């Protein structure tokens, strides 16, 4: 007995944790900083932490009320109906629901290269086929409708990340509209806004009332600091919002995740402090790094260092973990997440020394 043929499926390789790396190189974990996974440098909202403690004793019950309450709160936040909110176990869970709702076996999707590995993974799990459009280093990874459409051939879903990971580049509103206008009526443009709170670009959510061919992905993992509880959501156009009930798993997010999300949404101070810190850290890295770096709307900076594997290794030996972007097809680059002020300054010093 064997599972179906999975030989064409990729494996998602998450960034390694501090404890794992510290054991490998013989350092005290407390002496290391991890700036490789785009996590919130301030941690979770204190209100979210308190909510998890308060409701831990109720984790034996299914999260019906919490799930409904969080869906309603997100709907109020974005001025949409609760039916348009597809709550999920992380943004990747929402991607799976989207694929279930839209893809017939053999349907094609179009994903960015470089880009988030789970876009093609999710499509293939749901028997879709995958094409790519290129974000070119020679063009400073600029995102335009034209560079997507050059590779477009009627795909069912086109995935766009703005701000883009790992480059940090954004797709301007006028380019998004041009892309949606020039794709077929049967094509959905999915805008992944996982990092959008760190940007000054207007969200695409405002377009949902006007169009049926755009959806928006959001997450609590980044600005809200809840990566460990796995909570994300899709915002869908009203016309096909009811598909969610037909594709979701029972209770798509846990009781504790929903309670944490509700508390985090109300903690505006934590959100504002996080955004302020990230924007400071981006500016500091652009000003102080002695290596070329691209503009970024996210909570990270991509910089060109020559041999990314060697630089990432040497940085680890000095207690700073950054992301070698060879796995993204960028062997000359590393991505540095924004840390606290102290962490960011130390990372810049180490990178400058290594490079």
Beta strands, then each sheet from edge to edge (+ up, - down):
strand 1: 33-35
strand 2: 85-88
strand 3: 108-113
strand 4: 129-134
strand 5: 157-161
strand 6: 188-192
strand 7: 214-219
strand 8: 232-235
strand 9: 300-304
strand 10: 320-324
strand 11: 333-337
sheet 1: 1+ 10+ 11- 9+
sheet 2: 2+ 8- 7+ 6+ 5+ 3+ 4+
end
